[in-house]
Amino acid sequence: MGMWLIPALIAITIISAISLVSTLKIAKMTSQRKSENDTPISETVEEYATMLNPVVWVYIIFLLFLGIMIFYYWSKAGY
């Protein structure tokens, strides 16, 4: 078992949980639509369109993970 297994599993779990929650919210909003035509975009999505994107969350988690690994190697080297 390599040193990357546990951090990778943690990252996968976090990304999966965020994706599941956002997918369930979107599915709930879709089922509540009143007509088959396009509905107006909600104010929340208009204001936070970037932050609701799962790809942005993947980049944030990756950068956090990368920062932790860099700090770990830096502290292990004793600089």
mmJSON file of the N, C-alpha and C atoms, coordinates in Angstrom:
{"data_MODEL":{"atom_site":{
"group_PDB":["ATOM","ATOM","ATOM","ATOM","ATOM","ATOM","ATOM","ATOM","ATOM","ATOM","ATOM","ATOM","ATOM","ATOM","ATOM","ATOM","ATOM","ATOM","ATOM","ATOM","ATOM","ATOM","ATOM","ATOM","ATOM","ATOM","ATOM","ATOM","ATOM","ATOM","ATOM","ATOM","ATOM","ATOM","ATOM","ATOM","ATOM","ATOM","ATOM","ATOM","ATOM","ATOM","ATOM","ATOM","ATOM","ATOM","ATOM","ATOM","ATOM","ATOM","ATOM","ATOM","ATOM","ATOM","ATOM","ATOM","ATOM","ATOM","ATOM","ATOM","ATOM","ATOM","ATOM","ATOM","ATOM","ATOM","ATOM","ATOM","ATOM","ATOM","ATOM","ATOM","ATOM","ATOM","ATOM","ATOM","ATOM","ATOM","ATOM","ATOM","ATOM","ATOM","ATOM","ATOM","ATOM","ATOM","ATOM","ATOM","ATOM","ATOM","ATOM","ATOM","ATOM","ATOM","ATOM","ATOM","ATOM","ATOM","ATOM","ATOM","ATOM","ATOM","ATOM","ATOM","ATOM","ATOM","ATOM","ATOM","ATOM","ATOM","ATOM","ATOM","ATOM","ATOM","ATOM","ATOM","ATOM","ATOM","ATOM","ATOM","ATOM","ATOM","ATOM","ATOM","ATOM","ATOM","ATOM","ATOM","ATOM","ATOM","ATOM","ATOM","ATOM","ATOM","ATOM","ATOM","ATOM","ATOM","ATOM","ATOM","ATOM","ATOM","ATOM","ATOM","ATOM","ATOM","ATOM","ATOM","ATOM","ATOM","ATOM","ATOM","ATOM","ATOM","ATOM","ATOM","ATOM","ATOM","ATOM","ATOM","ATOM","ATOM","ATOM","ATOM","ATOM","ATOM","ATOM","ATOM","ATOM","ATOM","ATOM","ATOM","ATOM","ATOM","ATOM","ATOM","ATOM","ATOM","ATOM","ATOM","ATOM","ATOM","ATOM","ATOM","ATOM","ATOM","ATOM","ATOM","ATOM","ATOM","ATOM","ATOM","ATOM","ATOM","ATOM","ATOM","ATOM","ATOM","ATOM","ATOM","ATOM","ATOM","ATOM","ATOM","ATOM","ATOM","ATOM","ATOM","ATOM","ATOM","ATOM","ATOM","ATOM","ATOM","ATOM","ATOM","ATOM","ATOM","ATOM","ATOM","ATOM","ATOM","ATOM","ATOM","ATOM","ATOM","ATOM","ATOM","ATOM","ATOM","ATOM","ATOM","ATOM","ATOM","ATOM","ATOM","ATOM"],
"id":[1,2,3,4,5,6,7,8,9,10,11,12,13,14,15,16,17,18,19,20,21,22,23,24,25,26,27,28,29,30,31,32,33,34,35,36,37,38,39,40,41,42,43,44,45,46,47,48,49,50,51,52,53,54,55,56,57,58,59,60,61,62,63,64,65,66,67,68,69,70,71,72,73,74,75,76,77,78,79,80,81,82,83,84,85,86,87,88,89,90,91,92,93,94,95,96,97,98,99,100,101,102,103,104,105,106,107,108,109,110,111,112,113,114,115,116,117,118,119,120,121,122,123,124,125,126,127,128,129,130,131,132,133,134,135,136,137,138,139,140,141,142,143,144,145,146,147,148,149,150,151,152,153,154,155,156,157,158,159,160,161,162,163,164,165,166,167,168,169,170,171,172,173,174,175,176,177,178,179,180,181,182,183,184,185,186,187,188,189,190,191,192,193,194,195,196,197,198,199,200,201,202,203,204,205,206,207,208,209,210,211,212,213,214,215,216,217,218,219,220,221,222,223,224,225,226,227,228,229,230,231,232,233,234,235,236,237],
"type_symbol":["N","C","C","N","C","C","N","C","C","N","C","C","N","C","C","N","C","C","N","C","C","N","C","C","N","C","C","N","C","C","N","C","C","N","C","C","N","C","C","N","C","C","N","C","C","N","C","C","N","C","C","N","C","C","N","C","C","N","C","C","N","C","C","N","C","C","N","C","C","N","C","C","N","C","C","N","C","C","N","C","C","N","C","C","N","C","C","N","C","C","N","C","C","N","C","C","N","C","C","N","C","C","N","C","C","N","C","C","N","C","C","N","C","C","N","C","C","N","C","C","N","C","C","N","C","C","N","C","C","N","C","C","N","C","C","N","C","C","N","C","C","N","C","C","N","C","C","N","C","C","N","C","C","N","C","C","N","C","C","N","C","C","N","C","C","N","C","C","N","C","C","N","C","C","N","C","C","N","C","C","N","C","C","N","C","C","N","C","C","N","C","C","N","C","C","N","C","C","N","C","C","N","C","C","N","C","C","N","C","C","N","C","C","N","C","C","N","C","C","N","C","C","N","C","C","N","C","C","N","C","C","N","C","C","N","C","C"],
"label_atom_id":["N","CA","C","N","CA","C","N","CA","C","N","CA","C","N","CA","C","N","CA","C","N","CA","C","N","CA","C","N","CA","C","N","CA","C","N","CA","C","N","CA","C","N","CA","C","N","CA","C","N","CA","C","N","CA","C","N","CA","C","N","CA","C","N","CA","C","N","CA","C","N","CA","C","N","CA","C","N","CA","C","N","CA","C","N","CA","C","N","CA","C","N","CA","C","N","CA","C","N","CA","C","N","CA","C","N","CA","C","N","CA","C","N","CA","C","N","CA","C","N","CA","C","N","CA","C","N","CA","C","N","CA","C","N","CA","C","N","CA","C","N","CA","C","N","CA","C","N","CA","C","N","CA","C","N","CA","C","N","CA","C","N","CA","C","N","CA","C","N","CA","C","N","CA","C","N","CA","C","N","CA","C","N","CA","C","N","CA","C","N","CA","C","N","CA","C","N","CA","C","N","CA","C","N","CA","C","N","CA","C","N","CA","C","N","CA","C","N","CA","C","N","CA","C","N","CA","C","N","CA","C","N","CA","C","N","CA","C","N","CA","C","N","CA","C","N","CA","C","N","CA","C","N","CA","C","N","CA","C","N","CA","C","N","CA","C","N","CA","C","N","CA","C","N","CA","C"],
"label_alt_id":[null,null,null,null,null,null,null,null,null,null,null,null,null,null,null,null,null,null,null,null,null,null,null,null,null,null,null,null,null,null,null,null,null,null,null,null,null,null,null,null,null,null,null,null,null,null,null,null,null,null,null,null,null,null,null,null,null,null,null,null,null,null,null,null,null,null,null,null,null,null,null,null,null,null,null,null,null,null,null,null,null,null,null,null,null,null,null,null,null,null,null,null,null,null,null,null,null,null,null,null,null,null,null,null,null,null,null,null,null,null,null,null,null,null,null,null,null,null,null,null,null,null,null,null,null,null,null,null,null,null,null,null,null,null,null,null,null,null,null,null,null,null,null,null,null,null,null,null,null,null,null,null,null,null,null,null,null,null,null,null,null,null,null,null,null,null,null,null,null,null,null,null,null,null,null,null,null,null,null,null,null,null,null,null,null,null,null,null,null,null,null,null,null,null,null,null,null,null,null,null,null,null,null,null,null,null,null,null,null,null,null,null,null,null,null,null,null,null,null,null,null,null,null,null,null,null,null,null,null,null,null,null,null,null,null,null,null],
"label_comp_id":["MET","MET","MET","GLY","GLY","GLY","MET","MET","MET","TRP","TRP","TRP","LEU","LEU","LEU","ILE","ILE","ILE","PRO","PRO","PRO","ALA","ALA","ALA","LEU","LEU","LEU","ILE","ILE","ILE","ALA","ALA","ALA","ILE","ILE","ILE","THR","THR","THR","ILE","ILE","ILE","ILE","ILE","ILE","SER","SER","SER","ALA","ALA","ALA","ILE","ILE","ILE","SER","SER","SER","LEU","LEU","LEU","VAL","VAL","VAL","SER","SER","SER","THR","THR","THR","LEU","LEU","LEU","LYS","LYS","LYS","ILE","ILE","ILE","ALA","ALA","ALA","LYS","LYS","LYS","MET","MET","MET","THR","THR","THR","SER","SER","SER","GLN","GLN","GLN","ARG","ARG","ARG","LYS","LYS","LYS","SER","SER","SER","GLU","GLU","GLU","ASN","ASN","ASN","ASP","ASP","ASP","THR","THR","THR","PRO","PRO","PRO","ILE","ILE","ILE","SER","SER","SER","GLU","GLU","GLU","THR","THR","THR","VAL","VAL","VAL","GLU","GLU","GLU","GLU","GLU","GLU","TYR","TYR","TYR","ALA","ALA","ALA","THR","THR","THR","MET","MET","MET","LEU","LEU","LEU","ASN","ASN","ASN","PRO","PRO","PRO","VAL","VAL","VAL","VAL","VAL","VAL","TRP","TRP","TRP","VAL","VAL","VAL","TYR","TYR","TYR","ILE","ILE","ILE","ILE","ILE","ILE","PHE","PHE","PHE","LEU","LEU","LEU","LEU","LEU","LEU","PHE","PHE","PHE","LEU","LEU","LEU","GLY","GLY","GLY","ILE","ILE","ILE","MET","MET","MET","ILE","ILE","ILE","PHE","PHE","PHE","TYR","TYR","TYR","TYR","TYR","TYR","TRP","TRP","TRP","SER","SER","SER","LYS","LYS","LYS","ALA","ALA","ALA","GLY","GLY","GLY","TYR","TYR","TYR"],
"label_asym_id":["A","A","A","A","A","A","A","A","A","A","A","A","A","A","A","A","A","A","A","A","A","A","A","A","A","A","A","A","A","A","A","A","A","A","A","A","A","A","A","A","A","A","A","A","A","A","A","A","A","A","A","A","A","A","A","A","A","A","A","A","A","A","A","A","A","A","A","A","A","A","A","A","A","A","A","A","A","A","A","A","A","A","A","A","A","A","A","A","A","A","A","A","A","A","A","A","A","A","A","A","A","A","A","A","A","A","A","A","A","A","A","A","A","A","A","A","A","A","A","A","A","A","A","A","A","A","A","A","A","A","A","A","A","A","A","A","A","A","A","A","A","A","A","A","A","A","A","A","A","A","A","A","A","A","A","A","A","A","A","A","A","A","A","A","A","A","A","A","A","A","A","A","A","A","A","A","A","A","A","A","A","A","A","A","A","A","A","A","A","A","A","A","A","A","A","A","A","A","A","A","A","A","A","A","A","A","A","A","A","A","A","A","A","A","A","A","A","A","A","A","A","A","A","A","A","A","A","A","A","A","A","A","A","A","A","A","A"],
"label_entity_id":["1","1","1","1","1","1","1","1","1","1","1","1","1","1","1","1","1","1","1","1","1","1","1","1","1","1","1","1","1","1","1","1","1","1","1","1","1","1","1","1","1","1","1","1","1","1","1","1","1","1","1","1","1","1","1","1","1","1","1","1","1","1","1","1","1","1","1","1","1","1","1","1","1","1","1","1","1","1","1","1","1","1","1","1","1","1","1","1","1","1","1","1","1","1","1","1","1","1","1","1","1","1","1","1","1","1","1","1","1","1","1","1","1","1","1","1","1","1","1","1","1","1","1","1","1","1","1","1","1","1","1","1","1","1","1","1","1","1","1","1","1","1","1","1","1","1","1","1","1","1","1","1","1","1","1","1","1","1","1","1","1","1","1","1","1","1","1","1","1","1","1","1","1","1","1","1","1","1","1","1","1","1","1","1","1","1","1","1","1","1","1","1","1","1","1","1","1","1","1","1","1","1","1","1","1","1","1","1","1","1","1","1","1","1","1","1","1","1","1","1","1","1","1","1","1","1","1","1","1","1","1","1","1","1","1","1","1"],
"label_seq_id":[1,1,1,2,2,2,3,3,3,4,4,4,5,5,5,6,6,6,7,7,7,8,8,8,9,9,9,10,10,10,11,11,11,12,12,12,13,13,13,14,14,14,15,15,15,16,16,16,17,17,17,18,18,18,19,19,19,20,20,20,21,21,21,22,22,22,23,23,23,24,24,24,25,25,25,26,26,26,27,27,27,28,28,28,29,29,29,30,30,30,31,31,31,32,32,32,33,33,33,34,34,34,35,35,35,36,36,36,37,37,37,38,38,38,39,39,39,40,40,40,41,41,41,42,42,42,43,43,43,44,44,44,45,45,45,46,46,46,47,47,47,48,48,48,49,49,49,50,50,50,51,51,51,52,52,52,53,53,53,54,54,54,55,55,55,56,56,56,57,57,57,58,58,58,59,59,59,60,60,60,61,61,61,62,62,62,63,63,63,64,64,64,65,65,65,66,66,66,67,67,67,68,68,68,69,69,69,70,70,70,71,71,71,72,72,72,73,73,73,74,74,74,75,75,75,76,76,76,77,77,77,78,78,78,79,79,79],
"pdbx_PDB_ins_code":[null,null,null,null,null,null,null,null,null,null,null,null,null,null,null,null,null,null,null,null,null,null,null,null,null,null,null,null,null,null,null,null,null,null,null,null,null,null,null,null,null,null,null,null,null,null,null,null,null,null,null,null,null,null,null,null,null,null,null,null,null,null,null,null,null,null,null,null,null,null,null,null,null,null,null,null,null,null,null,null,null,null,null,null,null,null,null,null,null,null,null,null,null,null,null,null,null,null,null,null,null,null,null,null,null,null,null,null,null,null,null,null,null,null,null,null,null,null,null,null,null,null,null,null,null,null,null,null,null,null,null,null,null,null,null,null,null,null,null,null,null,null,null,null,null,null,null,null,null,null,null,null,null,null,null,null,null,null,null,null,null,null,null,null,null,null,null,null,null,null,null,null,null,null,null,null,null,null,null,null,null,null,null,null,null,null,null,null,null,null,null,null,null,null,null,null,null,null,null,null,null,null,null,null,null,null,null,null,null,null,null,null,null,null,null,null,null,null,null,null,null,null,null,null,null,null,null,null,null,null,null,null,null,null,null,null,null],
"Cartn_x":[0.856,0.0,0.908,0.784,1.619,1.098,1.941,1.546,0.471,0.196,-0.816,-2.203,-2.31,-3.601,-4.605,-4.266,-5.194,-5.599,-4.648,-5.072,-5.935,-5.632,-6.438,-7.85,-7.97,-9.298,-10.097,-9.433,-10.104,-10.588,-9.729,-10.115,-11.276,-11.226,-12.306,-13.606,-13.559,-14.753,-15.348,-14.514,-15.002,-15.628,-14.961,-15.479,-16.783,-16.85,-18.073,-19.235,-18.972,-20.036,-20.561,-19.661,-20.086,-20.873,-20.422,-21.118,-22.49,-22.585,-23.865,-24.868,-24.442,-25.34,-25.808,-24.893,-25.293,-26.188,-25.943,-26.792,-28.197,-28.289,-29.607,-30.375,-29.675,-30.34,-30.861,-30.056,-30.477,-31.645,-31.602,-32.705,-33.988,-33.891,-35.065,-35.635,-34.748,-35.215,-35.862,-35.314,-35.858,-37.239,-37.417,-38.716,-39.779,-39.376,-40.335,-40.726,-40.179,-40.539,-42.004,-42.618,-44.057,-44.397,-43.488,-43.782,-42.611,-42.858,-41.805,-40.885,-41.304,-40.467,-39.362,-38.387,-37.308,-37.842,-37.353,-37.735,-36.609,-36.919,-35.852,-34.8,-33.578,-32.481,-32.676,-32.517,-32.711,-31.614,-31.918,-30.969,-29.707,-29.868,-28.711,-27.721,-28.225,-27.347,-26.704,-27.452,-26.88,-25.758,-25.941,-24.947,-23.732,-23.945,-22.86,-22.662,-22.738,-22.633,-21.291,-20.227,-18.909,-18.745,-19.214,-19.021,-19.902,-20.964,-21.807,-21.317,-20.256,-19.71,-18.793,-19.076,-18.236,-16.782,-16.52,-15.142,-14.326,-14.944,-14.258,-13.916,-14.832,-14.565,-13.407,-13.308,-12.2,-10.87,-10.817,-9.588,-9.241,-10.221,-9.966,-9.415,-10.031,-9.582,-8.19,-7.939,-6.609,-5.543,-5.809,-4.824,-4.594,-5.64,-5.504,-4.652,-4.945,-4.189,-2.724,-2.491,-1.128,-0.381,-1.051,-0.429,-0.058,-0.933,-0.643,0.573,0.644,1.774,3.081,3.036,4.242,4.695,3.764,4.107,4.678,4.107,4.591,6.04,6.334,7.701,8.656,8.2,9.033,9.377,8.363,8.612,9.439,9.284,10.045,11.529,11.792,13.179,13.894,13.141,13.748,14.296,13.696,14.173,13.688],
"Cartn_y":[-1.162,0.0,1.233,2.036,3.214,4.373,5.398,6.555,7.384,7.159,7.935,7.316,6.09,5.406,6.088,6.332,6.934,8.344,9.239,10.564,10.519,9.604,9.484,9.016,8.07,7.6,8.711,9.516,10.645,11.646,11.972,12.915,12.371,11.094,10.473,10.514,10.253,10.282,11.682,12.693,14.077,14.486,14.197,14.562,13.825,12.555,11.785,12.319,12.702,13.229,14.56,15.441,16.731,16.522,15.623,15.351,14.742,13.833,13.211,14.238,15.098,16.107,17.064,17.538,18.474,17.794,16.528,15.798,15.617,15.297,15.134,16.454,17.552,18.862,19.198,18.93,19.201,18.305,17.044,16.13,16.591,17.067,17.554,18.798,19.715,20.919,20.561,19.576,19.167,18.548,17.752,17.107,18.094,19.224,20.209,21.226,21.135,22.087,21.957,23.065,23.086,22.883,23.183,23.036,22.377,22.016,21.393,22.422,23.664,24.729,25.088,25.813,26.256,27.192,26.986,27.869,28.867,29.995,30.964,30.378,30.846,30.386,30.989,30.168,30.663,31.671,32.525,33.56,32.962,31.854,31.198,30.738,30.139,29.652,30.83,31.894,33.062,33.678,33.746,34.367,33.479,32.175,31.258,30.191,30.555,29.572,28.848,29.555,28.927,27.986,28.387,27.577,26.329,26.287,25.095,24.084,24.412,23.531,22.49,21.2,20.162,20.188,20.643,20.701,21.677,22.787,23.761,23.108,22.319,21.628,20.648,19.975,19.041,19.79,20.959,21.751,22.226,22.665,23.141,22.013,20.847,19.704,19.264,19.267,18.895,19.859,21.157,22.134,22.022,21.765,21.56,20.316,19.241,18.002,18.217,18.922,19.209,20.049,21.038,21.868,21.051,20.147,19.29,18.405,17.838,16.974,17.77,18.978,19.803,20.148,20.526,20.833,19.609,18.437,17.197,16.931,17.019,16.776,17.837,19.07,20.163,19.947,19.551,19.332,18.071,17.086,15.846,16.076,16.977,17.257,18.084,18.755,19.493,20.858,21.515,22.852,23.896],
"Cartn_z":[0.0,0.0,0.0,-1.056,-1.194,-0.363,-0.263,0.542,-0.137,-1.412,-2.13,-2.03,-1.546,-1.536,-0.615,0.619,1.579,1.162,0.806,0.354,-0.908,-1.817,-3.033,-2.702,-1.782,-1.373,-0.686,0.113,0.768,-0.275,-1.246,-2.301,-3.13,-3.46,-4.236,-3.458,-2.162,-1.326,-1.264,-1.09,-1.026,-2.352,-3.454,-4.772,-5.052,-4.69,-4.915,-4.088,-2.848,-1.994,-2.538,-2.944,-3.494,-4.786,-5.64,-6.896,-6.65,-5.678,-5.365,-4.86,-3.954,-3.395,-4.484,-5.324,-6.376,-7.41,-7.718,-8.648,-8.084,-6.806,-6.187,-6.158,-5.908,-5.922,-7.313,-8.329,-9.701,-10.086,-9.696,-10.001,-9.32,-8.108,-7.394,-8.078,-8.495,-9.183,-10.515,-11.215,-12.505,-12.341,-11.308,-11.108,-10.646,-10.112,-9.633,-10.698,-11.888,-12.934,-13.28,-13.581,-13.827,-15.297,-16.193,-17.614,-18.316,-19.582,-20.363,-20.989,-21.009,-21.562,-20.582,-21.082,-20.213,-19.134,-17.953,-16.857,-16.633,-16.026,-15.759,-14.815,-14.974,-14.121,-12.735,-11.723,-10.36,-10.005,-9.05,-8.646,-8.03,-7.322,-6.703,-7.762,-8.821,-9.889,-10.613,-10.818,-11.482,-10.654,-9.346,-8.478,-8.249,-8.133,-7.776,-8.842,-10.097,-11.188,-11.167,-10.879,-10.876,-9.687,-8.53,-7.325,-7.311,-8.105,-8.156,-9.194,-9.897,-10.914,-10.255,-10.427,-9.804,-10.261,-11.48,-11.966,-11.125,-10.718,-9.864,-8.531,-7.988,-6.721,-6.864,-8.015,-8.237,-8.226,-8.895,-8.896,-7.483,-6.722,-5.358,-4.494,-4.573,-3.77,-4.208,-5.524,-6.018,-5.502,-5.571,-5.11,-3.604,-2.852,-1.408,-1.13,-1.824,-1.68,-2.056,-3.149,-3.583,-2.549,-1.98,-0.946,0.288,0.669,1.828,1.545,0.339,0.006,-0.06,-0.623,-0.671,0.737,1.623,3.005,3.708,3.436,4.05,3.65,2.349,1.894,2.415,2.475,2.98,4.462,5.245,6.672,6.916,6.064,6.205,5.882,4.928,4.545,5.608,6.466,7.571,7.221,6.238,5.878,6.829],
"occupancy":[1.0,1.0,1.0,1.0,1.0,1.0,1.0,1.0,1.0,1.0,1.0,1.0,1.0,1.0,1.0,1.0,1.0,1.0,1.0,1.0,1.0,1.0,1.0,1.0,1.0,1.0,1.0,1.0,1.0,1.0,1.0,1.0,1.0,1.0,1.0,1.0,1.0,1.0,1.0,1.0,1.0,1.0,1.0,1.0,1.0,1.0,1.0,1.0,1.0,1.0,1.0,1.0,1.0,1.0,1.0,1.0,1.0,1.0,1.0,1.0,1.0,1.0,1.0,1.0,1.0,1.0,1.0,1.0,1.0,1.0,1.0,1.0,1.0,1.0,1.0,1.0,1.0,1.0,1.0,1.0,1.0,1.0,1.0,1.0,1.0,1.0,1.0,1.0,1.0,1.0,1.0,1.0,1.0,1.0,1.0,1.0,1.0,1.0,1.0,1.0,1.0,1.0,1.0,1.0,1.0,1.0,1.0,1.0,1.0,1.0,1.0,1.0,1.0,1.0,1.0,1.0,1.0,1.0,1.0,1.0,1.0,1.0,1.0,1.0,1.0,1.0,1.0,1.0,1.0,1.0,1.0,1.0,1.0,1.0,1.0,1.0,1.0,1.0,1.0,1.0,1.0,1.0,1.0,1.0,1.0,1.0,1.0,1.0,1.0,1.0,1.0,1.0,1.0,1.0,1.0,1.0,1.0,1.0,1.0,1.0,1.0,1.0,1.0,1.0,1.0,1.0,1.0,1.0,1.0,1.0,1.0,1.0,1.0,1.0,1.0,1.0,1.0,1.0,1.0,1.0,1.0,1.0,1.0,1.0,1.0,1.0,1.0,1.0,1.0,1.0,1.0,1.0,1.0,1.0,1.0,1.0,1.0,1.0,1.0,1.0,1.0,1.0,1.0,1.0,1.0,1.0,1.0,1.0,1.0,1.0,1.0,1.0,1.0,1.0,1.0,1.0,1.0,1.0,1.0,1.0,1.0,1.0,1.0,1.0,1.0,1.0,1.0,1.0,1.0,1.0,1.0,1.0,1.0,1.0,1.0,1.0,1.0],
"B_iso_or_equiv":[0.0,0.0,0.0,0.0,0.0,0.0,0.0,0.0,0.0,0.0,0.0,0.0,0.0,0.0,0.0,0.0,0.0,0.0,0.0,0.0,0.0,0.0,0.0,0.0,0.0,0.0,0.0,0.0,0.0,0.0,0.0,0.0,0.0,0.0,0.0,0.0,0.0,0.0,0.0,0.0,0.0,0.0,0.0,0.0,0.0,0.0,0.0,0.0,0.0,0.0,0.0,0.0,0.0,0.0,0.0,0.0,0.0,0.0,0.0,0.0,0.0,0.0,0.0,0.0,0.0,0.0,0.0,0.0,0.0,0.0,0.0,0.0,0.0,0.0,0.0,0.0,0.0,0.0,0.0,0.0,0.0,0.0,0.0,0.0,0.0,0.0,0.0,0.0,0.0,0.0,0.0,0.0,0.0,0.0,0.0,0.0,0.0,0.0,0.0,0.0,0.0,0.0,0.0,0.0,0.0,0.0,0.0,0.0,0.0,0.0,0.0,0.0,0.0,0.0,0.0,0.0,0.0,0.0,0.0,0.0,0.0,0.0,0.0,0.0,0.0,0.0,0.0,0.0,0.0,0.0,0.0,0.0,0.0,0.0,0.0,0.0,0.0,0.0,0.0,0.0,0.0,0.0,0.0,0.0,0.0,0.0,0.0,0.0,0.0,0.0,0.0,0.0,0.0,0.0,0.0,0.0,0.0,0.0,0.0,0.0,0.0,0.0,0.0,0.0,0.0,0.0,0.0,0.0,0.0,0.0,0.0,0.0,0.0,0.0,0.0,0.0,0.0,0.0,0.0,0.0,0.0,0.0,0.0,0.0,0.0,0.0,0.0,0.0,0.0,0.0,0.0,0.0,0.0,0.0,0.0,0.0,0.0,0.0,0.0,0.0,0.0,0.0,0.0,0.0,0.0,0.0,0.0,0.0,0.0,0.0,0.0,0.0,0.0,0.0,0.0,0.0,0.0,0.0,0.0,0.0,0.0,0.0,0.0,0.0,0.0,0.0,0.0,0.0,0.0,0.0,0.0,0.0,0.0,0.0,0.0,0.0,0.0],
"pdbx_formal_charge":[null,null,null,null,null,null,null,null,null,null,null,null,null,null,null,null,null,null,null,null,null,null,null,null,null,null,null,null,null,null,null,null,null,null,null,null,null,null,null,null,null,null,null,null,null,null,null,null,null,null,null,null,null,null,null,null,null,null,null,null,null,null,null,null,null,null,null,null,null,null,null,null,null,null,null,null,null,null,null,null,null,null,null,null,null,null,null,null,null,null,null,null,null,null,null,null,null,null,null,null,null,null,null,null,null,null,null,null,null,null,null,null,null,null,null,null,null,null,null,null,null,null,null,null,null,null,null,null,null,null,null,null,null,null,null,null,null,null,null,null,null,null,null,null,null,null,null,null,null,null,null,null,null,null,null,null,null,null,null,null,null,null,null,null,null,null,null,null,null,null,null,null,null,null,null,null,null,null,null,null,null,null,null,null,null,null,null,null,null,null,null,null,null,null,null,null,null,null,null,null,null,null,null,null,null,null,null,null,null,null,null,null,null,null,null,null,null,null,null,null,null,null,null,null,null,null,null,null,null,null,null,null,null,null,null,null,null],
"auth_seq_id":[1,1,1,2,2,2,3,3,3,4,4,4,5,5,5,6,6,6,7,7,7,8,8,8,9,9,9,10,10,10,11,11,11,12,12,12,13,13,13,14,14,14,15,15,15,16,16,16,17,17,17,18,18,18,19,19,19,20,20,20,21,21,21,22,22,22,23,23,23,24,24,24,25,25,25,26,26,26,27,27,27,28,28,28,29,29,29,30,30,30,31,31,31,32,32,32,33,33,33,34,34,34,35,35,35,36,36,36,37,37,37,38,38,38,39,39,39,40,40,40,41,41,41,42,42,42,43,43,43,44,44,44,45,45,45,46,46,46,47,47,47,48,48,48,49,49,49,50,50,50,51,51,51,52,52,52,53,53,53,54,54,54,55,55,55,56,56,56,57,57,57,58,58,58,59,59,59,60,60,60,61,61,61,62,62,62,63,63,63,64,64,64,65,65,65,66,66,66,67,67,67,68,68,68,69,69,69,70,70,70,71,71,71,72,72,72,73,73,73,74,74,74,75,75,75,76,76,76,77,77,77,78,78,78,79,79,79],
"auth_comp_id":["MET","MET","MET","GLY","GLY","GLY","MET","MET","MET","TRP","TRP","TRP","LEU","LEU","LEU","ILE","ILE","ILE","PRO","PRO","PRO","ALA","ALA","ALA","LEU","LEU","LEU","ILE","ILE","ILE","ALA","ALA","ALA","ILE","ILE","ILE","THR","THR","THR","ILE","ILE","ILE","ILE","ILE","ILE","SER","SER","SER","ALA","ALA","ALA","ILE","ILE","ILE","SER","SER","SER","LEU","LEU","LEU","VAL","VAL","VAL","SER","SER","SER","THR","THR","THR","LEU","LEU","LEU","LYS","LYS","LYS","ILE","ILE","ILE","ALA","ALA","ALA","LYS","LYS","LYS","MET","MET","MET","THR","THR","THR","SER","SER","SER","GLN","GLN","GLN","ARG","ARG","ARG","LYS","LYS","LYS","SER","SER","SER","GLU","GLU","GLU","ASN","ASN","ASN","ASP","ASP","ASP","THR","THR","THR","PRO","PRO","PRO","ILE","ILE","ILE","SER","SER","SER","GLU","GLU","GLU","THR","THR","THR","VAL","VAL","VAL","GLU","GLU","GLU","GLU","GLU","GLU","TYR","TYR","TYR","ALA","ALA","ALA","THR","THR","THR","MET","MET","MET","LEU","LEU","LEU","ASN","ASN","ASN","PRO","PRO","PRO","VAL","VAL","VAL","VAL","VAL","VAL","TRP","TRP","TRP","VAL","VAL","VAL","TYR","TYR","TYR","ILE","ILE","ILE","ILE","ILE","ILE","PHE","PHE","PHE","LEU","LEU","LEU","LEU","LEU","LEU","PHE","PHE","PHE","LEU","LEU","LEU","GLY","GLY","GLY","ILE","ILE","ILE","MET","MET","MET","ILE","ILE","ILE","PHE","PHE","PHE","TYR","TYR","TYR","TYR","TYR","TYR","TRP","TRP","TRP","SER","SER","SER","LYS","LYS","LYS","ALA","ALA","ALA","GLY","GLY","GLY","TYR","TYR","TYR"],
"auth_asym_id":["A","A","A","A","A","A","A","A","A","A","A","A","A","A","A","A","A","A","A","A","A","A","A","A","A","A","A","A","A","A","A","A","A","A","A","A","A","A","A","A","A","A","A","A","A","A","A","A","A","A","A","A","A","A","A","A","A","A","A","A","A","A","A","A","A","A","A","A","A","A","A","A","A","A","A","A","A","A","A","A","A","A","A","A","A","A","A","A","A","A","A","A","A","A","A","A","A","A","A","A","A","A","A","A","A","A","A","A","A","A","A","A","A","A","A","A","A","A","A","A","A","A","A","A","A","A","A","A","A","A","A","A","A","A","A","A","A","A","A","A","A","A","A","A","A","A","A","A","A","A","A","A","A","A","A","A","A","A","A","A","A","A","A","A","A","A","A","A","A","A","A","A","A","A","A","A","A","A","A","A","A","A","A","A","A","A","A","A","A","A","A","A","A","A","A","A","A","A","A","A","A","A","A","A","A","A","A","A","A","A","A","A","A","A","A","A","A","A","A","A","A","A","A","A","A","A","A","A","A","A","A","A","A","A","A","A","A"],
"auth_atom_id":["N","CA","C","N","CA","C","N","CA","C","N","CA","C","N","CA","C","N","CA","C","N","CA","C","N","CA","C","N","CA","C","N","CA","C","N","CA","C","N","CA","C","N","CA","C","N","CA","C","N","CA","C","N","CA","C","N","CA","C","N","CA","C","N","CA","C","N","CA","C","N","CA","C","N","CA","C","N","CA","C","N","CA","C","N","CA","C","N","CA","C","N","CA","C","N","CA","C","N","CA","C","N","CA","C","N","CA","C","N","CA","C","N","CA","C","N","CA","C","N","CA","C","N","CA","C","N","CA","C","N","CA","C","N","CA","C","N","CA","C","N","CA","C","N","CA","C","N","CA","C","N","CA","C","N","CA","C","N","CA","C","N","CA","C","N","CA","C","N","CA","C","N","CA","C","N","CA","C","N","CA","C","N","CA","C","N","CA","C","N","CA","C","N","CA","C","N","CA","C","N","CA","C","N","CA","C","N","CA","C","N","CA","C","N","CA","C","N","CA","C","N","CA","C","N","CA","C","N","CA","C","N","CA","C","N","CA","C","N","CA","C","N","CA","C","N","CA","C","N","CA","C","N","CA","C","N","CA","C","N","CA","C","N","CA","C","N","CA","C","N","CA","C","N","CA","C"],
"pdbx_PDB_model_num":[1,1,1,1,1,1,1,1,1,1,1,1,1,1,1,1,1,1,1,1,1,1,1,1,1,1,1,1,1,1,1,1,1,1,1,1,1,1,1,1,1,1,1,1,1,1,1,1,1,1,1,1,1,1,1,1,1,1,1,1,1,1,1,1,1,1,1,1,1,1,1,1,1,1,1,1,1,1,1,1,1,1,1,1,1,1,1,1,1,1,1,1,1,1,1,1,1,1,1,1,1,1,1,1,1,1,1,1,1,1,1,1,1,1,1,1,1,1,1,1,1,1,1,1,1,1,1,1,1,1,1,1,1,1,1,1,1,1,1,1,1,1,1,1,1,1,1,1,1,1,1,1,1,1,1,1,1,1,1,1,1,1,1,1,1,1,1,1,1,1,1,1,1,1,1,1,1,1,1,1,1,1,1,1,1,1,1,1,1,1,1,1,1,1,1,1,1,1,1,1,1,1,1,1,1,1,1,1,1,1,1,1,1,1,1,1,1,1,1,1,1,1,1,1,1,1,1,1,1,1,1,1,1,1,1,1,1]
}}}
